[in-house]
Amino acid sequence: MTALYLMRVRGFAKVTLIEREDGLLKRASYHNQARVHNGYHYPRSFVTAFRSRVNLPRFLRDYPDVVVRDFTKLYAIARNNSKVTAKQFERFCQGIEASLQPASEELSRLFDERLIEAVYLTEEYAFNSAVLAAEVSRELDAVGVELRFKSRVTAIRGETGGLGVDVVDEAGGQEEMHCRYLFNCTYSGLNQYGGDFPGTATRLRHEITEMALVEMPPELRNLGVTVMDGPFFSMMPFPARGLHTLSHVRYTPHLNWEDANGT
């Protein structure tokens, strides 16, 4: 999106996009939940929730063929250990103007009332990352962005009038590129660059996480569920594979470490 903006709006003559994978949207954009946020997920961060509400219509407008809406999305509030009660969740959704209705008796019966205080019907969607990658690829091609796949930046140096950038490809080939501007659009490995880049002052934690992909029984195939139980449990459609993801904020991460140079 940054590359498209630079070409379309700022009038850059040439933009090169360096991507470590062999195609677009193959890392976090694919491996994360395919959730298009509408604010419900953030009852303890009004600003984040409100931004999600504001940006959702824009995403629906720009990429309508990517969005999957043909499933029922439920949010459930746990009776124990949840950091938000049913009443608090209702007030929060009213504050961000997000649609919220009590779930039907048929849907509510899917939950154990001893453990779940309330179940709500919401308006939340999923996206197909494979379709999105294809659409974005066509957009980049149309404006002439150069794509360098299977490549990564290893060092950044200041030069007169711009920057020198060392790029390594998958086969080990090295190239020195020169540019006026460099935009780092990653959020992983920010402290791994050589040259004049000193790393970030922020102590960044990395995690290895596991998203389970599950083929749902017919009764649950058209259903998405998020349970607020302190951390979150979610069962969400994953349209790129025709499956569902199962995840829990407490159990999905297996290992974490602090991002330091050389680690």
Backbone bond lengths (Angstrom), bond angles and torsions (degrees), N, CA, C in turn:
res aa  C-N    CA-C-N  psi(-1)  N-CA   C-N-CA  omega(-1)  CA-C   N-CA-C  phi
1 M - - - 1.462 - - 1.525 110.38 -
2 T 1.345 116.83 -35.61 1.466 119.90 176.49 1.525 110.54 -63.86
3 A 1.325 116.84 -43.27 1.465 120.97 179.38 1.529 110.70 -61.83
4 L 1.318 117.67 -42.91 1.465 121.46 178.54 1.527 110.47 -62.95
5 Y 1.326 116.57 -42.28 1.467 120.86 179.45 1.532 111.01 -62.25
6 L 1.330 116.40 -44.90 1.462 119.91 -178.02 1.524 111.58 -62.54
7 M 1.326 116.90 -36.86 1.471 120.40 -179.26 1.533 111.37 -79.25
8 R 1.326 116.38 -46.81 1.468 120.44 -173.44 1.518 113.07 -75.88
9 V 1.337 116.12 -44.11 1.465 120.62 -170.39 1.520 112.04 -99.07
10 R 1.331 117.14 -44.21 1.471 120.30 -175.36 1.520 113.00 -90.47
11 G 1.325 117.18 -8.37 1.459 120.45 173.98 1.513 115.35 71.53
12 F 1.330 118.25 29.78 1.461 120.63 176.88 1.526 109.75 -63.28
13 A 1.348 116.15 142.11 1.467 120.84 -179.31 1.524 111.49 -77.38
14 K 1.349 116.69 -33.73 1.465 120.15 -177.58 1.515 109.98 -147.91
15 V 1.319 115.87 133.17 1.464 121.84 175.73 1.528 107.57 -133.10
16 T 1.327 116.53 129.74 1.467 121.91 175.64 1.520 108.69 -112.93
17 L 1.325 116.29 129.35 1.462 122.25 179.00 1.529 108.23 -105.53
18 I 1.321 116.79 118.20 1.467 121.97 -178.81 1.521 108.45 -100.54
19 E 1.323 116.29 120.86 1.465 122.26 -172.93 1.531 109.46 -128.72
20 R 1.315 115.33 129.48 1.467 120.17 -176.03 1.526 112.91 -70.02
21 E 1.322 117.12 -33.07 1.466 120.64 -178.80 1.528 111.12 -82.32
22 D 1.345 116.54 179.52 1.465 120.75 -179.77 1.526 112.22 -91.55
23 G 1.341 117.01 9.71 1.452 122.06 177.58 1.515 109.67 -167.75
24 L 1.324 116.10 177.24 1.462 121.29 -177.96 1.529 111.53 -82.20
25 L 1.331 115.83 151.36 1.475 124.10 172.39 1.527 112.74 55.61
26 K 1.326 116.53 44.25 1.465 119.08 -178.02 1.523 113.41 -107.40
27 R 1.336 116.72 -0.76 1.461 118.33 177.74 1.534 109.54 -107.24
28 A 1.341 117.46 -114.72 1.468 119.31 -174.02 1.528 112.40 -58.10
29 S 1.333 116.85 -36.99 1.463 119.72 -177.41 1.523 111.58 -62.38
30 Y 1.345 115.98 -26.20 1.468 120.01 177.62 1.521 111.44 -93.96
31 H 1.335 116.47 -45.11 1.466 120.01 -169.84 1.516 113.88 -78.22
32 N 1.323 117.56 -15.89 1.459 120.23 178.98 1.521 109.24 -76.77
33 Q 1.314 117.53 177.71 1.457 120.01 170.09 1.517 108.94 -62.51
34 A 1.322 116.45 147.08 1.469 120.53 179.61 1.531 109.79 -89.39
35 R 1.307 116.56 44.55 1.463 121.82 -175.29 1.523 110.58 -90.35
36 V 1.335 116.63 129.76 1.463 121.06 169.92 1.530 105.91 -96.33
37 H 1.306 116.53 105.95 1.466 121.09 -171.47 1.530 112.01 -68.27
38 N 1.317 114.36 140.26 1.467 121.37 174.83 1.522 111.10 -125.55
39 G 1.339 116.33 19.66 1.459 120.73 174.21 1.510 116.22 101.63
40 Y 1.332 118.26 -24.62 1.470 121.28 -173.70 1.524 112.96 -58.68
41 H 1.309 116.52 -28.33 1.460 122.19 -171.57 1.527 112.99 -73.14
42 Y 1.339 117.66 -11.04 1.459 120.31 -167.69 1.531 113.46 -124.68
43 P 1.315 119.03 55.82 1.472 119.25 -179.16 1.524 113.76 -66.35
44 R 1.340 116.96 -15.51 1.470 119.57 179.22 1.523 111.89 -102.94
45 S 1.339 116.81 8.94 1.468 120.15 175.59 1.524 107.79 -142.30
46 F 1.313 116.10 89.16 1.464 120.85 -175.75 1.529 111.11 -59.24
47 V 1.340 117.37 -40.20 1.469 120.71 -177.36 1.528 110.44 -62.84
48 T 1.343 116.73 -46.09 1.462 120.32 179.41 1.525 110.60 -62.18
49 A 1.335 115.84 -43.62 1.459 120.24 179.92 1.520 111.30 -62.33
50 F 1.317 115.45 -44.30 1.464 119.27 -177.54 1.523 111.11 -66.61
51 R 1.339 116.84 -38.63 1.467 120.11 177.12 1.529 110.62 -62.22
52 S 1.328 116.46 -39.84 1.466 119.65 177.08 1.521 110.47 -60.66
53 R 1.322 116.53 -43.73 1.473 121.02 -179.91 1.530 110.84 -62.86
54 V 1.329 116.75 -39.65 1.464 120.94 -177.95 1.528 111.24 -70.43
55 N 1.347 116.27 -38.88 1.464 119.99 -174.61 1.522 114.06 -84.78
56 L 1.332 117.83 -19.91 1.474 119.71 -179.43 1.526 112.46 -56.47
57 P 1.354 119.96 -50.93 1.474 119.09 -179.23 1.523 112.94 -58.87
58 R 1.327 116.75 -33.32 1.468 120.57 178.64 1.525 110.16 -65.24
59 F 1.338 117.35 -44.75 1.466 120.98 179.23 1.529 110.61 -64.15
60 L 1.350 116.81 -41.78 1.462 120.85 178.72 1.524 110.89 -62.57
61 R 1.326 115.91 -35.78 1.464 120.31 -179.86 1.526 111.64 -72.68
62 D 1.334 116.39 -43.36 1.459 120.41 -174.82 1.523 113.16 -76.37
63 Y 1.344 116.79 -32.33 1.467 120.11 -175.49 1.533 111.59 -134.74
64 P 1.321 117.48 60.97 1.472 120.24 -175.79 1.529 113.61 -63.21
65 D 1.327 117.89 -31.87 1.463 120.74 -176.72 1.527 112.85 -77.02
66 V 1.316 116.43 -8.86 1.464 121.89 -177.90 1.533 111.18 -90.00
67 V 1.337 115.86 -26.49 1.463 121.64 -171.07 1.532 110.64 -83.40
68 V 1.337 115.58 134.23 1.465 122.78 178.33 1.528 108.07 -109.39
69 R 1.338 115.08 120.58 1.472 119.35 -175.52 1.518 113.46 -117.79
70 D 1.324 118.23 -5.48 1.471 121.09 -169.48 1.531 112.48 -84.04
71 F 1.323 116.04 48.61 1.458 119.91 173.17 1.525 108.59 -146.52
72 T 1.300 116.34 159.10 1.465 123.13 179.17 1.519 108.99 -92.55
73 K 1.334 116.29 126.98 1.469 119.92 -177.41 1.518 110.59 -110.78
74 L 1.324 115.35 120.51 1.459 122.13 -178.38 1.527 110.79 -113.25
75 Y 1.330 115.53 141.64 1.466 122.34 167.98 1.519 107.67 -115.18
76 A 1.332 116.56 131.70 1.464 121.63 -179.67 1.530 109.48 -121.29
77 I 1.318 115.84 141.52 1.465 121.52 -179.36 1.523 108.79 -107.29
78 A 1.334 116.70 122.17 1.461 121.19 -179.81 1.527 110.55 -71.51
79 R 1.330 116.27 146.28 1.466 120.46 177.32 1.526 111.16 -72.38
80 N 1.320 116.76 -33.56 1.465 120.83 -175.67 1.524 110.43 -115.58
81 N 1.325 116.11 138.99 1.467 123.98 171.01 1.519 115.45 72.52
82 S 1.322 118.55 -3.34 1.460 118.77 177.61 1.524 109.18 -70.95
83 K 1.325 116.25 144.31 1.461 120.55 178.76 1.526 111.55 -87.44
84 V 1.329 117.01 3.77 1.457 121.68 176.09 1.531 108.65 -142.62
85 T 1.324 116.96 135.36 1.465 120.66 176.94 1.524 109.00 -89.00
86 A 1.327 115.79 170.45 1.460 120.23 179.36 1.528 110.81 -60.25
87 K 1.321 117.30 -43.94 1.470 120.50 -179.99 1.524 111.42 -64.03
88 Q 1.317 116.01 -42.02 1.472 119.76 178.00 1.526 110.66 -62.62
89 F 1.334 116.70 -40.62 1.466 120.77 -179.83 1.529 110.38 -64.92
90 E 1.314 116.69 -39.47 1.472 120.75 178.01 1.528 110.96 -63.05
91 R 1.345 116.72 -45.44 1.468 120.43 179.13 1.521 111.09 -64.19
92 F 1.333 116.02 -39.72 1.462 120.71 179.07 1.534 110.92 -61.85
93 C 1.323 117.21 -47.56 1.470 120.81 -179.54 1.529 110.98 -64.63
94 Q 1.301 116.23 -35.15 1.466 119.72 175.54 1.531 110.09 -64.32
95 G 1.326 116.37 -38.84 1.464 120.93 -178.86 1.514 113.44 -65.78
96 I 1.343 117.57 -36.02 1.466 120.28 179.67 1.533 111.07 -96.15
97 E 1.327 116.07 4.36 1.471 122.80 178.28 1.521 111.97 58.73
98 A 1.336 115.38 45.40 1.463 121.68 176.92 1.523 109.04 -99.59
99 S 1.310 116.58 136.62 1.465 121.56 -179.45 1.526 110.49 -62.20
100 L 1.324 116.36 132.90 1.462 121.74 -178.86 1.517 109.07 -149.96
101 Q 1.325 116.50 124.65 1.464 121.53 178.23 1.520 109.31 -134.70
102 P 1.339 117.40 146.29 1.464 118.76 173.01 1.530 109.56 -61.11
103 A 1.323 116.36 137.40 1.461 120.17 179.84 1.524 110.02 -68.11
104 S 1.324 116.63 154.38 1.456 121.54 177.98 1.525 110.01 -64.84
105 E 1.313 116.20 161.55 1.464 120.17 179.95 1.528 110.53 -60.57
106 E 1.329 116.03 -36.97 1.467 120.41 179.95 1.526 111.16 -60.94
107 L 1.334 117.12 -42.99 1.458 120.81 179.35 1.524 111.76 -74.77
108 S 1.318 116.77 -38.30 1.472 120.39 -179.52 1.523 111.51 -63.42
109 R 1.335 116.46 -30.15 1.468 119.82 -179.01 1.529 112.50 -68.98
110 L 1.329 117.49 -11.68 1.466 120.33 175.79 1.528 111.47 -70.32
111 F 1.331 116.93 -15.78 1.461 122.15 -174.90 1.532 110.30 -110.19
112 D 1.318 116.70 151.54 1.458 123.12 176.54 1.529 108.09 -82.66
113 E 1.314 117.02 114.04 1.470 119.92 -175.12 1.521 112.55 -67.24
114 R 1.340 117.13 -16.84 1.471 119.03 175.05 1.529 110.97 -70.48
115 L 1.344 116.61 -23.56 1.455 121.15 -176.44 1.523 112.74 -108.11
116 I 1.323 117.19 -24.67 1.461 122.23 -174.99 1.522 109.88 -115.27
117 E 1.339 115.78 124.21 1.467 121.09 -177.98 1.526 111.70 -76.70
118 A 1.339 117.84 -41.93 1.465 121.67 -175.94 1.518 109.42 -156.23
119 V 1.344 115.09 151.65 1.466 121.93 178.13 1.527 107.77 -127.42
120 Y 1.343 116.26 133.44 1.463 120.72 -175.20 1.525 111.22 -125.24
121 L 1.311 114.86 145.53 1.456 122.64 171.89 1.528 108.07 -90.51
122 T 1.338 117.02 128.19 1.461 121.17 -175.53 1.531 110.75 -126.33
123 E 1.318 115.34 173.04 1.464 121.77 174.11 1.524 108.48 -111.33
124 E 1.300 115.40 92.67 1.458 121.33 178.95 1.521 107.91 -139.33
125 Y 1.327 116.99 145.34 1.454 120.80 -170.61 1.520 110.81 -124.40
126 A 1.330 114.45 174.38 1.461 121.95 173.39 1.525 108.23 -120.85
127 F 1.342 116.37 166.42 1.459 118.97 176.45 1.525 109.92 -130.97
128 N 1.332 114.83 151.52 1.458 121.05 178.60 1.522 107.99 -95.22
129 S 1.324 117.38 106.82 1.465 121.49 -174.05 1.528 111.52 -66.09
130 A 1.325 118.32 -30.14 1.464 120.53 178.97 1.527 110.88 -67.90
131 V 1.331 116.45 -41.91 1.466 120.61 178.18 1.528 110.32 -67.45
132 L 1.339 116.53 -40.57 1.464 120.65 178.79 1.529 110.77 -62.11
133 A 1.328 117.03 -42.80 1.463 120.59 179.60 1.521 110.87 -60.76
134 A 1.324 117.14 -40.91 1.463 120.86 179.85 1.527 111.19 -65.95
135 E 1.334 116.79 -41.51 1.466 120.70 -179.75 1.531 110.95 -66.19
136 V 1.326 116.58 -45.21 1.463 120.48 -179.63 1.527 110.57 -64.91
137 S 1.330 116.69 -37.49 1.457 120.99 178.52 1.528 110.95 -60.96
138 R 1.321 116.75 -41.80 1.476 120.68 177.93 1.528 110.37 -64.69
139 E 1.343 117.29 -39.53 1.465 120.78 179.58 1.531 111.29 -64.37
140 L 1.323 116.50 -43.84 1.467 120.68 179.66 1.528 110.89 -63.67
141 D 1.326 115.92 -41.11 1.463 120.51 179.52 1.529 110.89 -63.97
142 A 1.335 115.77 -38.62 1.468 120.67 -176.57 1.529 112.11 -64.46
143 V 1.341 117.67 -32.61 1.473 119.83 -178.98 1.526 112.38 -97.69
144 G 1.337 116.96 -2.18 1.458 120.19 173.87 1.510 115.98 86.63
145 V 1.341 118.27 25.62 1.466 120.35 175.50 1.533 109.01 -72.71
146 E 1.338 116.25 130.60 1.462 120.78 177.16 1.525 109.42 -81.33
147 L 1.328 116.80 129.33 1.459 121.60 -178.70 1.521 109.50 -107.10
148 R 1.318 116.67 124.71 1.465 122.57 175.44 1.523 108.55 -112.94
149 F 1.324 117.04 99.11 1.454 121.22 179.97 1.527 111.07 -87.91
150 K 1.336 115.34 165.85 1.468 122.94 179.39 1.526 110.98 52.42
151 S 1.324 116.37 38.58 1.467 121.86 -177.89 1.522 109.98 -136.14
152 R 1.312 116.38 153.60 1.467 119.69 177.12 1.521 110.00 -148.22
153 V 1.308 114.81 150.97 1.470 122.16 177.75 1.521 108.49 -83.42
154 T 1.342 116.59 132.98 1.472 120.48 178.75 1.515 113.00 -111.16
155 A 1.349 117.20 -24.36 1.469 119.35 -178.34 1.527 109.49 -152.02
156 I 1.341 114.80 149.04 1.464 122.52 179.57 1.523 107.87 -131.13
157 R 1.343 116.44 128.62 1.466 120.57 -178.55 1.526 110.97 -130.27
158 G 1.314 116.20 144.37 1.445 120.59 174.10 1.526 110.94 -77.88
159 E 1.332 116.30 137.31 1.463 122.11 177.42 1.518 108.94 -133.32
160 T 1.312 117.12 165.68 1.459 120.56 176.02 1.530 109.27 -62.66
161 G 1.317 116.70 117.95 1.462 120.89 178.09 1.502 115.50 81.29
162 G 1.331 117.85 7.26 1.465 117.07 179.62 1.510 113.06 170.52
163 L 1.328 116.03 -144.75 1.458 122.51 -174.03 1.515 110.33 -136.83
164 G 1.327 116.37 147.50 1.451 122.55 169.20 1.512 109.02 -105.03
165 V 1.316 116.49 136.15 1.462 120.89 -174.54 1.531 108.87 -130.45
166 D 1.331 117.01 124.27 1.465 121.62 175.90 1.524 108.43 -89.42
167 V 1.329 115.81 127.04 1.462 121.61 -178.12 1.523 108.83 -122.55
168 V 1.331 116.41 132.91 1.462 122.78 178.76 1.515 108.60 -117.88
169 D 1.351 117.30 134.15 1.460 119.25 177.35 1.521 109.96 -96.54
170 E 1.317 116.08 177.02 1.466 121.64 -173.42 1.523 112.29 -62.98
171 A 1.338 116.22 -30.57 1.465 120.52 -178.98 1.522 112.61 -82.35
172 G 1.332 117.38 -1.44 1.453 120.85 179.95 1.510 114.16 95.41
173 G 1.330 117.56 -1.20 1.452 120.81 177.23 1.516 111.67 -68.15
174 Q 1.345 117.14 140.52 1.457 121.99 -177.23 1.525 110.88 -116.69
175 E 1.328 114.75 144.93 1.465 120.70 178.90 1.515 108.97 -144.20
176 E 1.326 116.49 141.20 1.453 120.88 174.75 1.524 108.32 -103.20
177 M 1.317 116.10 121.54 1.456 121.82 179.71 1.524 109.44 -109.17
178 H 1.337 116.23 155.86 1.463 121.36 -179.40 1.525 108.49 -127.54
179 C 1.324 116.06 138.26 1.459 119.17 -177.19 1.530 110.27 -151.48
180 R 1.325 115.14 161.55 1.468 119.41 174.76 1.518 111.04 -82.71
181 Y 1.323 115.86 -36.52 1.467 120.55 -177.26 1.521 109.43 -132.89
182 L 1.332 114.77 147.51 1.462 120.88 175.55 1.524 108.23 -131.74
183 F 1.312 116.65 125.54 1.465 121.67 178.82 1.526 108.20 -112.84
184 N 1.326 115.78 117.06 1.465 120.30 177.34 1.523 107.80 -91.71
185 C 1.313 116.44 106.91 1.472 121.13 -175.81 1.518 111.61 -104.37
186 T 1.328 116.68 21.90 1.457 119.88 175.80 1.520 109.24 -96.26
187 Y 1.324 116.31 165.40 1.471 118.75 167.27 1.528 109.32 -131.03
188 S 1.324 115.73 23.53 1.458 120.79 177.80 1.531 108.40 -129.19
189 G 1.315 117.24 138.93 1.457 120.88 176.76 1.511 114.50 67.75
190 L 1.322 117.46 30.33 1.465 120.08 -177.26 1.522 112.61 -65.29
191 N 1.328 117.90 -18.48 1.465 120.93 -178.51 1.531 112.72 -102.19
192 Q 1.314 117.21 17.04 1.466 120.81 -173.74 1.525 114.14 -102.00
193 Y 1.331 118.76 7.49 1.468 120.85 -175.34 1.523 111.79 -92.23
194 G 1.340 114.78 144.90 1.453 120.72 172.70 1.522 110.50 -92.75
195 G 1.349 115.92 -170.42 1.456 120.25 179.68 1.506 112.05 82.13
196 D 1.339 115.79 -142.34 1.464 121.15 -175.50 1.524 113.12 -87.80
197 F 1.329 117.17 -3.37 1.464 119.37 -177.80 1.523 109.36 -78.91
198 P 1.328 118.37 116.52 1.462 119.87 -172.13 1.521 114.22 -83.16
199 G 1.315 117.87 -1.50 1.462 119.55 -171.94 1.514 109.96 88.68
200 T 1.291 116.03 177.91 1.460 120.34 -176.85 1.519 110.61 -97.73
201 A 1.314 115.30 154.21 1.464 119.89 176.05 1.529 110.48 -79.02
202 T 1.325 115.77 -16.81 1.464 120.32 -178.66 1.524 110.22 -77.80
203 R 1.320 116.34 134.96 1.462 120.61 176.19 1.528 107.23 -83.07
204 L 1.315 116.61 102.47 1.462 121.74 -174.45 1.524 110.33 -96.46
205 R 1.322 115.06 133.07 1.462 120.49 178.30 1.525 109.43 -103.71
206 H 1.295 116.34 133.03 1.464 122.10 175.38 1.523 109.42 -104.22
207 E 1.325 115.71 152.16 1.462 120.50 178.80 1.526 110.21 -134.11
208 I 1.310 116.24 143.53 1.461 121.41 164.00 1.524 106.22 -95.75
209 T 1.309 115.40 122.67 1.461 119.79 -176.39 1.526 110.21 -125.72
210 E 1.309 114.65 161.19 1.463 120.95 -178.38 1.526 109.47 -128.05
211 M 1.324 115.57 120.97 1.460 121.17 174.74 1.523 107.42 -104.79
212 A 1.309 116.79 118.78 1.464 120.29 179.52 1.525 109.22 -80.63
213 L 1.335 116.13 129.78 1.464 121.51 174.66 1.522 108.02 -101.13
214 V 1.329 115.87 125.61 1.458 121.39 -170.69 1.525 110.42 -129.65
215 E 1.333 116.09 137.52 1.458 120.16 170.92 1.523 107.68 -88.01
216 M 1.321 115.87 115.52 1.456 120.47 -174.49 1.530 111.36 -79.25
217 P 1.345 117.01 150.29 1.465 119.41 170.35 1.524 109.32 -65.89
218 P 1.330 117.88 157.14 1.469 120.61 -175.75 1.524 113.90 -52.15
219 E 1.347 116.89 -35.19 1.469 120.50 -176.36 1.531 112.56 -64.52
220 L 1.334 117.23 -24.29 1.466 121.12 -175.45 1.527 113.02 -114.10
221 R 1.324 116.84 2.07 1.473 120.02 -171.04 1.528 112.50 -64.75
222 N 1.316 117.32 -33.49 1.468 121.16 -177.10 1.524 111.68 -101.28
223 L 1.326 115.54 33.50 1.462 120.72 -174.78 1.529 109.82 -130.81
224 G 1.329 115.47 140.08 1.457 122.07 169.79 1.517 108.22 -123.63
225 V 1.326 118.06 138.87 1.469 121.84 -175.80 1.521 109.75 -134.76
226 T 1.326 116.34 133.58 1.457 121.73 168.18 1.524 107.64 -124.26
227 V 1.321 116.18 125.91 1.470 121.47 178.55 1.518 108.29 -108.86
228 M 1.319 116.29 123.69 1.461 121.35 175.94 1.530 108.29 -90.20
229 D 1.348 113.32 102.82 1.466 118.85 -175.06 1.524 109.90 -127.09
230 G 1.321 116.22 38.40 1.459 122.32 -171.14 1.508 105.75 96.90
231 P 1.359 118.97 -88.62 1.461 120.28 160.45 1.531 108.13 -71.43
232 F 1.309 116.86 178.34 1.456 120.42 -178.95 1.524 110.93 -106.77
233 F 1.321 116.20 139.78 1.459 122.39 163.58 1.514 107.39 -107.78
234 S 1.320 117.57 137.55 1.463 119.89 177.65 1.516 111.86 -139.59
235 M 1.311 114.38 144.08 1.458 124.35 171.46 1.525 105.17 -127.32
236 M 1.341 116.17 105.02 1.463 120.19 -171.30 1.525 111.59 -126.14
237 P 1.337 117.89 143.13 1.469 119.62 172.49 1.526 110.83 -59.07
238 F 1.335 115.39 142.84 1.463 122.46 176.58 1.527 106.82 -122.35
239 P 1.349 116.63 85.39 1.465 120.72 -167.98 1.525 115.22 -59.43
240 A 1.338 118.41 -30.24 1.470 120.08 -177.19 1.523 112.17 -61.98
241 R 1.339 116.87 -23.13 1.464 120.50 -179.26 1.521 112.59 -120.06
242 G 1.331 117.50 -2.15 1.458 119.78 -176.82 1.518 113.10 66.32
243 L 1.337 116.45 28.04 1.463 122.13 -178.24 1.528 109.04 -124.68
244 H 1.325 117.18 -172.62 1.458 123.08 172.19 1.528 109.30 -118.69
245 T 1.336 116.64 150.68 1.463 120.45 169.16 1.519 108.84 -96.50
246 L 1.323 115.86 143.55 1.461 122.57 169.22 1.519 107.09 -115.05
247 S 1.317 116.63 129.17 1.466 118.77 -179.85 1.516 110.27 -151.39
248 H 1.306 115.40 156.20 1.459 122.47 175.06 1.516 107.59 -146.61
249 V 1.325 116.36 130.13 1.460 120.95 -173.48 1.530 111.59 -55.93
250 R 1.326 117.63 -30.36 1.466 120.29 -178.51 1.530 111.70 -80.50
251 Y 1.322 117.76 -36.78 1.463 120.59 -170.37 1.523 114.05 -105.11
252 T 1.335 118.10 -16.52 1.467 120.24 179.21 1.531 112.21 -65.71
253 P 1.346 120.42 -42.60 1.480 119.81 175.82 1.529 110.57 -74.85
254 H 1.337 116.15 137.42 1.465 121.35 178.80 1.524 112.98 -111.69
255 L 1.335 117.08 -28.10 1.450 121.59 -172.15 1.511 108.32 -153.88
256 N 1.324 117.62 139.47 1.470 119.11 175.47 1.524 109.92 -140.00
257 W 1.331 114.89 154.42 1.457 121.77 178.59 1.500 109.16 -153.00
258 E 1.338 115.79 160.20 1.447 120.38 179.93 1.533 109.55 -87.79
259 D 1.336 115.76 134.55 1.459 122.06 -176.94 1.520 110.16 -74.08
260 A 1.341 116.21 102.09 1.464 121.17 176.75 1.527 108.10 -122.86
261 N 1.325 116.20 152.92 1.455 120.77 -177.16 1.535 110.79 -56.77
262 G 1.315 116.00 126.02 1.460 121.73 179.53 1.511 114.74 89.57
263 T 1.345 117.14 -8.27 1.470 119.99 178.72 1.522 109.10 -88.61
